[in-house]
Amino acid sequence: MQALPLPHVNPGFPIDFIPLEGTRQDCEDCGKGEKLGFQFDYAYQPIVDLQRRAVFAHEALVRGPAGEGAMTVLSQVNDGNRYRFDQACRVKAIKGASELGIREPVSINFLPNAIYKPEVCIRTTLEAARIHHFPLDQIIFEVTEGERVQDGPWFASILREYKRCGFKTAIDDFGAGYAGMKLLSDFQPDIIKIDMDLIRNVDANRARQAIVRSLVSLCKDMDIQVVAEGIETPAERDFLRDAGIHLMQGYLFARPAFRSIAQVDASLFGARS
């Protein structure tokens, strides 16, 4: 398998990245959706920045080929196709964002249990970004805290390798899963996304308010950006803004747009701070 040529259009590529020789057959199938036996596509949901009153990024959310819910696709993923699916997701999300003309960062979910050697598996993303002229520092790889990863240090090493290559990293659904504070002690991502169950009715729940404020303070000390996800009401938005969170995602601002860019009404950003 030949090494990837150094890209000429994207200064964000790491010049010391050289794909390894003699890797397993799966690498040759990276990004080939037809090998999966099923089709899928993407919807994109904006993450907004209340301070800038603009879109901060777009999360790529897997959908069926006609816009069906994520579970219609994820239910078909198994141990036999997990690796190919993970690789195909990266290619399709980057390709779709490029074709839509998205200029902001794109956040792509990945499956840590589908990765066996990060410096090898990452080659598909590098090649997709090169082909579609998408800057590496505009790609965010996010993993849900709910993913059960048996080897915490190994998982942290994956995230470090992604960061080394120029990608940003995020932990999704923070506060709901298996990793929690232990993961933060092993690796500090660029972003954490607070789980929507902590956000729901946070404006009226003192316990959730205390947890959110603590997370904001912790992340500030660790230089980690915080995104609150699942915002549905102006009251939730206003409390979170007052608590120091200005990056938000949820139906209040925009629902995921299938194969398109969702438009955000500026009035939904609330009063200027």
C-alpha positions, 0 to 999 in steps of 0.5 A, a space after each residue: 500500500 503506497 504512502 499518501 502524497 503530501 497534500 498541496 492545498 491544505 497546510 493543516 496536514 501533518 508533514 510527518 504523517 506516513 501511512 504504514 506498510 503491510 496493514 490489514 485488508 480492512 484499510 483497502 476498503 476504507 470509505 467504500 460504502 458499498 462494502 457495508 451492504 447498506 446505505 446511509 447519509 448525513 444531516 447537519 445540525 448547527 452548534 451556535 455561538 451566542 457571543 458571536 451570534 453566529 454558527 460555531 460548527 455543524 455536527 454530522 448526524 448519520 441518517 438513512 439514505 432517505 433521511 430515516 432516523 439514526 437507529 435504522 442505520 446503527 442497528 445494521 452495524 456489527 462486529 463484522 462491518 464496524 471498522 468499514 462503517 466508521 471509516 465510511 462515515 468519515 469520508 461521507 461526512 467530510 464529502 457532504 460538508 464540502 459539497 454543501 459549502 460548509 465553512 465552519 468546523 464539522 464534528 464527526 462521531 467516531 467509534 473507538 472500538 472500531 479502531 485498532 491502530 490510530 495512526 493507520 486508521 486515520 489515513 482515510 480521514 486525511 485522504 478525504 480531507 485532501 481530496 475535498 479541500 477540507 482543512 484538518 483544523 476544521 474537523 472535530 472528532 467526537 466520541 460519546 462518553 457512553 461508549 464502553 471502552 475497556 482500556 482507558 489509556 489506549 482510548 486516550 492515546 487515540 485522542 492524542 493521536 488525532 490531536 497530533 494530526 491537527 484534528 480537534 477532539 470532543 467528548 459527547 454526552 458528558 456526564 451520562 456514561 462510563 468514562 467521566 472524570 477518569 477520562 478527563 484525567 487521562 486526556 483533555 479534549 478541546 471540547 466537552 458537550 454536556 449531556 442533554 439530560 443534565 440540560 433539560 429544565 436546568 433553569 428550574 433544577 438546583 441540582 443540575 444547576 450546581 453540576 453544570 456550574 461545576 463543569 464550567 469551572 472545571 473546564 475553564 481551569 483545564 482550557 476546555 470549551 463547553 457545549 451545552 446540547 439539547 437546548 429546547 427552551 429560551 429559559 434553558 438558554 438563558 440560564 446556561 448563558 448566565 452560567 458561562 456557556 456560550 456554545 449551544 446546540 438544540 432544537 431551539 436553534 435548529 433541527 438537523 437538516 438532511 443533506 443541507 445546512 440548517 438556517 438559524 434565526 438570529 433572534 434565537 440567540 437571545 438578548 445581547 450580553 
